[in-house]
Amino acid sequence: MDLSYKVRGENIRLNPLNKFEMKDGNIVAIYQGSRGQYPNLDFIVKYRKEGIRLRTPSHTHWIIDLVIKGEIEKELTLELVEDFIQIYDTITPFDKEEDRNSYQLVYPQRMTEKYQKLNQVGSLSVEMLVTFVELFSMCEKRTEGAFMFRNMLKLCKQYLEGEKDYYQVVGISKRV
């Protein structure tokens, strides 16, 4: 499966620095980024599901999936989001390119079994969601003062607790 992609507006194709195969055959890959205080450590996350093109997961994609899961299994989804916030708060970003390029995921294996019931709701597996959270957290925490991803996790928690409504969640996720 080809995981390379053409950089928009340039005549360059990037290949993954690292890739993670999900149990369902889908793949999450990271590519060299160029943002933040440490552009050499920055990375872009993309995923490929069987039969579809390589995609960059927008915040709206994973947020809506959690909203759907929360409509069917509110308490379990709330617990999952609380675990996501815990991952964010405890994870440390990469210090070296070699660490990023050879990284092995820590959380999906631990959490997939605990939340397997949520795999039957929405379109993203728990394994994929946990992978996104683990990688997005590391990426955001490499940039001092960055907070948007963590705020999106908190927003999702507030929605599941009834403090925010669907339109607030979707509206904010589209602006990020």
C-alpha positions in Angstrom: 0.0 0.0 0.0 1.5 3.3 -1.1 1.7 5.7 1.8 3.6 8.5 0.1 1.9 11.8 -0.6 2.5 14.9 -2.7 3.1 18.1 -0.8 0.5 20.7 -1.9 2.0 23.4 -4.1 5.4 21.7 -4.4 6.9 19.0 -6.6 7.8 16.8 -3.6 6.6 13.4 -2.4 7.0 12.5 1.2 7.3 9.0 2.6 6.4 8.1 6.1 9.0 8.4 8.9 7.2 5.8 10.9 3.9 3.8 10.5 1.6 1.9 12.7 -0.7 -0.8 11.5 -4.0 -1.2 13.3 -5.5 -4.6 14.0 -8.2 -3.9 11.4 -5.5 -3.4 8.7 -5.7 0.4 8.6 -2.5 2.4 8.9 -1.5 5.5 10.7 1.7 7.1 9.5 3.8 10.2 10.5 5.6 12.4 8.0 8.2 15.2 8.4 6.5 18.5 9.5 8.0 21.9 9.5 6.2 23.9 12.3 6.9 25.1 15.8 10.0 25.7 17.8 11.5 22.4 16.7 10.6 21.9 13.1 13.0 19.0 12.8 10.9 17.1 15.4 7.5 18.2 14.0 5.4 15.6 12.3 2.2 15.3 10.3 -0.2 12.5 11.0 -2.1 10.8 8.1 -4.1 7.6 7.9 -5.3 5.2 5.3 -8.3 3.0 5.6 -8.7 0.1 3.2 -10.2 1.3 -0.1 -9.8 5.0 0.6 -7.0 7.5 -0.1 -4.5 8.7 2.4 -6.1 11.3 4.7 -5.1 13.8 7.3 -7.4 13.4 10.3 -9.0 16.7 11.0 -10.2 17.4 14.5 -13.7 17.3 13.2 -13.2 13.7 12.1 -12.3 12.3 15.5 -14.6 14.7 17.5 -17.7 13.6 15.5 -16.7 10.0 16.0 -16.6 10.5 19.7 -19.9 12.4 19.6 -21.5 9.4 17.8 -20.0 7.0 20.3 -21.2 9.2 23.2 -24.8 9.2 21.9 -24.9 5.4 22.2 -22.5 4.8 25.1 -22.2 8.1 27.0 -20.6 6.9 30.2 -18.0 4.6 28.5 -17.2 7.3 25.9 -16.8 9.9 28.7 -14.4 7.5 30.5 -12.4 7.1 27.2 -12.1 10.9 26.8 -11.0 11.2 30.4 -8.3 8.6 29.7 -7.3 10.7 26.6 -6.9 13.8 28.8 -4.7 11.7 31.1 -2.6 10.5 28.2 -2.1 14.1 27.1 -1.2 15.2 30.6 1.4 12.4 31.1 3.0 11.9 27.7 6.3 13.5 26.9 7.2 14.8 23.4 10.1 13.5 21.3 13.6 14.9 22.0 15.3 13.3 19.0 14.4 12.5 15.5 15.6 8.9 16.0 13.1 8.5 18.9 10.3 9.8 16.7 11.2 7.6 13.7 11.5 4.4 15.7 8.7 5.1 18.2 6.4 2.3 19.2 2.9 3.2 20.4 2.2 2.7 24.1 -1.5 3.3 24.7 -3.6 1.6 22.0 -2.8 -1.9 23.2 -3.7 -1.0 26.8 -6.9 0.8 25.9 -8.4 -1.1 23.0 -9.6 -4.0 25.1 -11.0 -1.8 27.8 -13.1 0.1 25.3 -13.8 -2.6 22.7 -17.5 -2.1 23.0 -17.1 1.4 21.4 -15.7 -0.2 18.2 -19.2 -1.1 17.2 -20.2 2.6 17.1 -18.9 5.3 14.7 -16.4 4.8 11.9 -13.0 5.0 13.8 -11.8 2.2 15.9 -10.8 2.8 19.5 -7.3 1.7 18.5 -7.1 4.4 15.8 -8.5 7.1 18.1 -6.0 6.3 20.8 -3.2 6.3 18.2 -4.3 9.8 17.1 -4.5 11.1 20.7 -1.0 9.7 21.5 0.6 11.2 18.4 -1.3 14.5 18.5 -0.4 14.9 22.2 3.3 14.4 21.5 3.3 16.8 18.6 1.4 19.6 20.4 3.5 19.3 23.6 6.7 19.8 21.5 5.6 23.4 20.9 5.6 25.5 24.0 2.4 27.3 24.7 0.3 25.1 22.3 -3.0 24.1 23.7 -5.6 23.6 21.0 -5.6 19.8 20.9 -6.0 19.5 24.7 -8.8 22.1 24.6 -10.5 19.9 22.0 -10.3 17.0 24.4 -11.8 19.1 27.2 -14.5 20.3 24.9 -15.5 16.8 24.0 -15.6 15.9 27.8 -17.8 19.0 28.4 -20.1 17.8 25.6 -20.4 14.3 27.1 -21.1 15.9 30.5 -23.9 18.0 29.0 -22.1 21.3 29.4 -21.7 22.0 25.7 -24.0 21.2 22.8 -23.4 19.5 19.5 -23.2 22.8 17.5 -20.6 24.2 19.8 -18.4 21.1 19.5 -18.7 20.9 15.7 -18.3 24.7 15.2 -15.1 24.9 17.3 -13.7 21.7 15.7 -14.1 23.2 12.2 -12.2 26.3 13.1 -9.1 24.5 14.4 
